[in-house]
Amino acid sequence: MGDRFKDKVVFITGACSGIGLATARRFIDEGARVLAADIQDDAGAAFAAQFGPAWAYRRCDVTQPEQIRQAIDAAAATFGGLDIVFNNAGAGGHRGGIEELTLEGWDATMALLLRSVAAGTMYALPHLKARGGGAIVNTASISALAAGYAPVAYSTAKAAVLHFSKVAAADLARHRIRVNAVVPGFIATSIFGSGFGLDREASARMAATLTEKGGSLQPAGRTGQPEDIAEAVLYLAGDAAGFVTGTHILVDGGMTIGTRASWDPAASRPVQEALGLTPEALAAMAQAAAKSVP
Ligand SMILES: NC(=O)c1ccc[n+]([C@@H]2O[C@H](COP(=O)([O-])OP(=O)(O)OC[C@H]3O[C@@H](n4cnc5c(N)ncnc54)[C@H](O)[C@@H]3O)[C@@H](O)[C@H]2O)c1
C-alpha cells in the first residue's frame, strides 16, 4: 500500500493478536519486514502464510529475558539488521486489589509488563546502534495515568513503562535512538477475555461484543480498535516523528478527558438524587438561573 517503512526491520512482541497484530499488518503494508514474537505458534504460522516473507515468527515468552534476546538477534539475523522495536506483549497480570495481592503475582506482572520492556530495549541496543539509530515504542495504558482502569499491579507496571520510556529516551538520544510510548484507552481485543481465562475463540467473541456495546464508555462514542493504536505506533516509529522522543501519545477516544458527567447527564443522577434534585427541579432551577442572567 505504501513505502513509508520500505526495507525497515521491525521487532514486535505480542504480534499475533490485537494491537501487535494490527501494527504488524500496517508496517508490512508500508514495506517493512516484521519479526513477530509471541507465544501463539499456530497463529504465528498462519500469519506467515498470509503475509509471506515480510513476516517471520519466533516463539518468545517475554517473561523469559533470554528468549527476548534470542528473538531480537533472530530478527537481525533473518532480515539483516534491526530498525524499530515495539515492546507490546501483555496480559492482565495479577487481578486483585492490594488486599488480595501476592508478591508472586506482583513479580510475575512486573516481569510480563515491565521487565520485558527493559529487556527488549537492552537487547535491541547493539543492533540499533549498528544501524546508526532507530526507534522504540512501548505499549503503556491509561491505567498508567489514573486509578480505576485496571488492577494495581498492572497499573503500576504501565506507569513504570511510561517513565522508563522517558529515561531511556534521554539515555539513548546520543545514539540517535528515539523512545516513546503509546497509551491505549479501551481497545476491543482479546485481552479482556484472556484475563478471565477464556480461550482464544471466546476472547475474540468478547472483543466483538465490546466493539458493539462499548461505545458509550468514551466521548468518541465508539470502542477503540487495534488499528487506532497501530496508526499512532507507525507515527512514533517513523521519520515524521524524527524530533519526538521521551513522550507518549494517548489514544483513548477521550476516555480520560474528564468524568462521564461531562457528556452523559445520567452519570451525575445518583448524586442529584441524594441531594433530592429531581430532573424537574433541576430544569426549573436552570430556567430560573437563565432568567436572572442579564
Ligand atoms: N486492549 C486494551 O484495551 C489495552 C489498553 C491498554 C493497554 N493495552 C496493552 O496493549 C498490549 C497488547 O494487548 P492487546 O490489547 O492487543 O491484547 P491481546 O490479548 O489481543 O494481545 C496480546 C498479545 O500478547 C501475547 N502475549 C501475552 N503474554 C505473552 C508472553 N508472556 N510472551 C509473549 N507474548 C505474550 C498474546 O499471545 C497476544 O498475542 C498489552 O501490553 C496491553 O497491556 C491494551
The ligand as an SDF file (V2000), in Angstrom:
LIG
                    3D

 44 48  0  0  0  0  0  0  0  0999 V2000
   -6.8930   -3.6820   24.8130 N   0  0  0  0  0  0  0  0  0  0  0  0
   -6.8180   -2.6490   25.6360 C   0  0  0  0  0  0  0  0  0  0  0  0
   -7.8440   -2.0390   25.9940 O   0  0  0  0  0  0  0  0  0  0  0  0
   -5.4800   -2.1880   26.1390 C   0  0  0  0  0  0  0  0  0  0  0  0
   -5.4440   -0.9710   26.8230 C   0  0  0  0  0  0  0  0  0  0  0  0
   -4.2260   -0.5130   27.3070 C   0  0  0  0  0  0  0  0  0  0  0  0
   -3.0740   -1.2430   27.0900 C   0  0  0  0  0  0  0  0  0  0  0  0
   -3.1340   -2.4280   26.4240 N   0  0  0  0  0  0  0  0  0  0  0  0
   -1.8820   -3.1590   26.2190 C   0  0  0  0  0  0  0  0  0  0  0  0
   -1.7290   -3.4440   24.8510 O   0  0  0  0  0  0  0  0  0  0  0  0
   -0.8300   -4.5440   24.7080 C   0  0  0  0  0  0  0  0  0  0  0  0
   -1.4060   -5.5150   23.7010 C   0  0  0  0  0  0  0  0  0  0  0  0
   -2.6060   -6.0830   24.2130 O   0  0  0  0  0  0  0  0  0  0  0  0
   -3.9020   -6.3360   23.3240 P   0  0  0  0  0  0  0  0  0  0  0  0
   -4.9760   -5.4810   23.8600 O   0  0  0  0  0  0  0  0  0  0  0  0
   -3.5580   -6.2560   21.8970 O   0  0  0  0  0  0  0  0  0  0  0  0
   -4.2510   -7.8280   23.7930 O   0  0  0  0  0  0  0  0  0  0  0  0
   -4.2340   -9.2210   23.0090 P   0  0  0  0  0  0  0  0  0  0  0  0
   -4.5690  -10.2330   24.0440 O   0  0  0  0  0  0  0  0  0  0  0  0
   -5.0950   -9.1470   21.8020 O   0  0  0  0  0  0  0  0  0  0  0  0
   -2.7310   -9.3680   22.5400 O   0  0  0  0  0  0  0  0  0  0  0  0
   -1.6870   -9.6020   23.4620 C   0  0  0  0  0  0  0  0  0  0  0  0
   -0.6370  -10.4790   22.7730 C   0  0  0  0  0  0  0  0  0  0  0  0
    0.4510  -10.6610   23.6950 O   0  0  0  0  0  0  0  0  0  0  0  0
    0.7940  -12.0280   23.6870 C   0  0  0  0  0  0  0  0  0  0  0  0
    1.3940  -12.3890   24.9720 N   0  0  0  0  0  0  0  0  0  0  0  0
    0.8030  -12.4870   26.1750 C   0  0  0  0  0  0  0  0  0  0  0  0
    1.6880  -12.9070   27.0950 N   0  0  0  0  0  0  0  0  0  0  0  0
    2.8710  -13.0750   26.4390 C   0  0  0  0  0  0  0  0  0  0  0  0
    4.1610  -13.5150   26.8370 C   0  0  0  0  0  0  0  0  0  0  0  0
    4.4100  -13.8660   28.1000 N   0  0  0  0  0  0  0  0  0  0  0  0
    5.1260  -13.5210   25.9190 N   0  0  0  0  0  0  0  0  0  0  0  0
    4.8890  -13.1820   24.6290 C   0  0  0  0  0  0  0  0  0  0  0  0
    3.6850  -12.7840   24.1830 N   0  0  0  0  0  0  0  0  0  0  0  0
    2.6870  -12.7450   25.0880 C   0  0  0  0  0  0  0  0  0  0  0  0
   -0.5090  -12.7710   23.4540 C   0  0  0  0  0  0  0  0  0  0  0  0
   -0.2990  -14.0970   22.9810 O   0  0  0  0  0  0  0  0  0  0  0  0
   -1.1800  -11.8790   22.4310 C   0  0  0  0  0  0  0  0  0  0  0  0
   -0.8240  -12.2140   21.1170 O   0  0  0  0  0  0  0  0  0  0  0  0
   -0.6290   -5.1150   26.1110 C   0  0  0  0  0  0  0  0  0  0  0  0
    0.6030   -4.6580   26.6220 O   0  0  0  0  0  0  0  0  0  0  0  0
   -1.7560   -4.5000   26.8890 C   0  0  0  0  0  0  0  0  0  0  0  0
   -1.4550   -4.4070   28.2620 O   0  0  0  0  0  0  0  0  0  0  0  0
   -4.3130   -2.9200   25.9330 C   0  0  0  0  0  0  0  0  0  0  0  0
  1  2  1  0
  2  3  2  0
  2  4  1  0
  4  5  1  0
  4 44  2  0
  5  6  2  0
  6  7  1  0
  7  8  2  0
  8  9  1  0
  8 44  1  0
  9 10  1  0
  9 42  1  0
 10 11  1  0
 11 12  1  0
 11 40  1  0
 12 13  1  0
 13 14  1  0
 14 15  2  0
 14 16  1  0
 14 17  1  0
 17 18  1  0
 18 19  2  0
 18 20  1  0
 18 21  1  0
 21 22  1  0
 22 23  1  0
 23 24  1  0
 23 38  1  0
 24 25  1  0
 25 26  1  0
 25 36  1  0
 26 27  1  0
 26 35  1  0
 27 28  2  0
 28 29  1  0
 29 30  1  0
 29 35  2  0
 30 31  1  0
 30 32  2  0
 32 33  1  0
 33 34  2  0
 34 35  1  0
 36 37  1  0
 36 38  1  0
 38 39  1  0
 40 41  1  0
 40 42  1  0
 42 43  1  0
M  CHG  2   8   1  16  -1
M  END
$$$$
